[in-house]
Amino acid sequence: MILWLFLVACGHPEAPEAPKPSYAERTEWSAVQSPTTVPIVTLPAEAVPAPSSEVQLAPPAAGRILRWHVSPGDTITVDTPLADLASPQLTALRARVSTLSGRAQQARTQRDLMQASAASGVVSRMDLQAAQATLRETESELAGTRSELAAYGGQSGAGLTWTSAYDGIVGEIHCPVGPVQDGVSCLTVQRDRQVLLEVRVPARHLAALEGPLRADFTSLDGSHSPFVEVSRAPAIDRHTRSLLVQFRTQDDVMPGAAGRAVLSAPRAQDLFLIPRSALTRSDGVPSVFVGSADAPESRAVQVLGGDDASALVRGVEATDQVATRGVFLLKSLMAQEAQ
């Protein structure tokens, strides 16, 4: 019996314990994306028949008509220049963008100073979070004002060129050269029957916009059609806190078609796309881990849109890597280090 035990021990040596995997093997990292156009939100949409005869056009802002580029009977297309205007409203928006840009820069400098002081233990984490919140609020207000300004096009000074949103034939011109109030109809256009896509966009998404929207519409029967923005309601609906946006397409879409539209817009310089799997929450704030497995850093972000796979965020840099797997592990490790 003793001999048998000795032979068993000699013939089956105990296997060495497998090394534990490193944290690098338990995490994955993805580069931050900065595409030209980014998804904002997916919303219900409906194709409605556009007016078949006349449409009344009003200048995009109050001011003074300096010169008409068209005459009754002219054939026009989308983006045809209609008139030159001078607009105090445009001047005020540019002044506000300049003011908010200065505030954002000051808030960014304060945030950076707080980060350095927090790392040295001079200020508390609460003070740093307050500085970060101030920066996010200022940048959001700046983005919203820039979105309003972008609706007038890339004009300079107090002037802008009013362009057509429709194809058709110029009918009657109601406004002479001179002052014009906001919302006053100045031009009649005869246009063919078209289909417009109507989408109600929640106001909270408008801060992420830097220019006209695009809509990738999928109807209930599975057909796809691209649409471009042609108009927005003049004011946000007080009950739904949304803005009615209309889109047009060159495709043959049946009136009454319903479905969902993925809205996208030109990307603002401080917004980036990251995988949704990278998002977590730290102290109740949306956060991501940036850096690498060897030196991860938790960073608060502001989520402004995206789709099922990606999130549109403010708070990361174009050169960052974000953790997409092992996020819970990194969160647990940093919580242990903080104790």
N, C-alpha and C positions, 0 to 999 in steps of 0.2 A: 504493500500500500504506500509506504513512504517512497519507494522507488518510483512508483507510478506518478506520484505528485511531483517528484523531482523532474521526471521526464516532461510532464506537462508544462512545468514552469520553464524548462529550458527550451521546449519547442515552440512556445507561444509567448514571446516577450511582450510586455505591456506596451501598447502603441503610444507614441509621444503625443502630448496634448497639442491640438491644432492651434496655430497662432490666431489671435483675435483680429478680425478685419479692422483696418484703419478707418477713420472717419471719411477719408478721401474715397474709399471704396463704397461707402454707404451714402454718399451724396452725389448729385449730378448738378451741373451748372450750365446755364444757357446765356448767350450774349443778348444784351438789350438790342431791340430792333428800332430803327428810325426810318420807316418808309415814308414816301411822299404823301400818300393818302392813308388814313387810318379809320377803322370802323368806330362809330360812336355808340350806336344802339340799334337793336332790332325791335320794330314796332308794327302793330297792325296797320294795314293800308288798304285803300279802296280806289279803284279806277272809276272816275266819274266823267260824264260827257262835258266837254268844254262848250262855252257859248258858240253858237254856229254862225252868228252874224256879226254884230258889232262888239267891240270892247273899248272901254274908256280908259285911257292911260293918264296917270298923274305923275308929276315929277317926283323923284325919290326924296326930295327935301324942299322945304320952303326956302325962298330966296328971290333971285332976280334972273329971268331968262335973258341971256345976252344975245343969243343968235339961234335961229332955227336952221337945221341941216336938211329938213325935208319940206315938201309941199304937197298939197292935196293931189291924189292920183299916183304918188310915188309908190313903187313896190319895195317893201322892206323885208328883211329877214331878222332873225334873232341876232342881237348885238349891233344892229345898224344904228349909228349915231343919230339921235333925234334932235337934241338941242344942247347948247352950252349954258350952264348955270353958275351963278355965284351963290354960295350958301354959307350964312353965318353958323348954321347947325354943324356943317362939316368942320368949320374952324374951331368950334367949341369942342367937338369930339377929338380933334387932333391935340388941342390944348390939354384935354383930360388924359389922353394917352401919355403925353409928355409928363404930366404931373404924377400919374400912377407909376410910370416907369422909374421916376426918381424915388418914389416911396418904396417900390419893389427893391431897388438897388440898396436903399438904406436898410430895409428889412433883411435882405440877404446878407449884408455886411454884419448886422446885429446877430443874425443866426450863426454865422461863421465864428464871430467872437464868442458867442455863448457856447458853441461846440468846443472851442479851444479851452475856454474857462472850465467847462464841465469835465473835460478830460484831465484837467489839473486839480479838480476838486474845489475850484473857487466858487462856482455857482451850482445850484441844485438842478436835478433833472427836470423839476417842475418849471424852473425858469427857462430851461432850454426848450421844453415843449411849448411854452407860451410864445417864445420867439419863433418857433417853427409854425405855429398856428397863425401868427400875424403875417408871416411870409406867405403862407398858403392862401389866406383871405385876400391879401393885396394882389397876388398873382392871378387869382381867379377873377377879381374885379377888372384887372388889366386885360385879361383875355376876353372878357365879355365886351369891354369897350372897343377893343381891336376888332372883334367880330362885327359890331355895329359899323365901324369905320370901313371894314372890308366890303360891306354891302354896297358902298358907293363906288367901288373900283379903285384902281391905283392912280388917283388924281393927286395933284399937288396944289398947295396954296388953299385959297378959299373956293376954287372952282372945281367943277366936275362936268363930265360929259354924260348926259342922260341917254341911255341906249335902250333899244326895244327888247322886250322879252318875248315877242311874237313874230311870226311870219304873217304877211298880209299886205293890204293896200291902204295907204293913208287916206282917211276921209277928211273930216273937218278939223281945222286947228282952231281951238277956242280961245287960247291965250296969246295976246300980242307980246312983243318984246317988252320986258318990264317986270315989276314985282309980281310974285305968285305965292299964294299961301299953300301950306302943307295939305295934301289930300285933295286939292282942286283938280278936276279933270281938265286936261288941256288938249287932248288929242283923241280922235276916233280912228280906230283901225278896223277894217273889214278883214276877217280871217276865216279860213276854212275850219270845218269841224275837226276838233282834236280831242284826245283823251288826256285828262289830267289825273295824276296820282295824288291823293290827299292823305297826309300823315299828320297826326297831332303829336308834336315833339314836346316832351316835358321841359319846363324852363331850366331845370338843373343841368341839362345836357348842353345848353346853348353856350356856356362858358368855355367849352372845349373847342368851339368852332373858330376857324380863322378865315373862312371863305365860303363860297356857295356849296351846298350839300349835293351829294350824289345818292341815289337810291337804287339798290339792286333788288328788284321786286320779284318775288316768287308767288304765283297765284296758287289757289287751292288745287288746280289741275296739274300743277308741277311745272308750268312754263315759266321761263325767266326773261326779264326785260330790264335793261338799264334805263334809268330816268335821271334827268338833271333838274335842279331847282329853277323855278321861274318866278315864284312869288311867296311872300310870307304875310300873314295877317299883321295889321298895324299894331296890335296890342296882344298881350298875353291874356288868355281867358282866366278870369278871377276864380272861377269854380274848379276848373281842372288844372290850373297852373301850367297850361300848355299853349303852344303856338301852332296854328294851322299853317302847314307848309305845303305848297303845290309843286308838282314836278311834271315834266313833259318827256316824251320819248318819240323816237322815229319808228319804233316797232308797232305792229298792228295788234293793239290790245283792246279787248272787248269792254265797252262800258259796263260797269257793274261788277267787274272782276274784283275779287277780294283775296287777300293773302297777307304776307308779311314782307316788310322791306328792311334790308340792312342799310342803315344810313352811314355814310362816310363823308369825310371832309379833309381838306388839306391839313397836314399835321403842323401844329404850332411847334416852334423850335424847342420849347421846354417840355414837350410831351413825348413819351416813348411807349412802345409796345413790349409787354413781357408776357410769358406764359401764365395763365391763370393759376397753374399749380404752384407758382412761386409766391402767391399771396398768402399771408397769415395775418394775425392780429397781435399787437403788442401794446399792453395797457389800453386796450379798447380801440387802438388806432390801426388802420391797415398798414402793414409793413412787409418788407422783403429782406432777405439776407443777401448782401452783396459782398464781393471779394472772392474768396476761395475757401476750400475746406480747411486750410491751414490758418487763415485769418479772416473768419466770417465777421460781418458787421451787420447788425440789425438797423434798418433805416425806415423811417416813417414815409409813406407815400400817400398821394391823393389820387383816388381812382375816379376817372372822369368818363369812362365808357369802355367800349370793346365789344367782343362777341363771345361765343361759347368757349373758344380756345385761348383767346388773348385778352389782356386787360390794358387799357390806355391809362397811363399813370403819369403824374408829375412827382419828381423827387429823386429820380435816378439820372445817371449820366450816360452818354452814348458809348463810353468805353467800359461800362460796368458789366460784370457777370452776376447773374442772380441764381440762387439755388432753386432747383425745380424738383429734386428728390432728396429726402432726408431733412426736410424743413422742420418737422416736429423734433427730430433728434437735435438739430442745431438750437432750436428754441429751448429745449430742456437743458442742454449744456450751458447756455448763456444764463439761464435762470439759476443753475447751481453755482456758477461763478459769481453771480450777484449776491449770493447768500454769505 
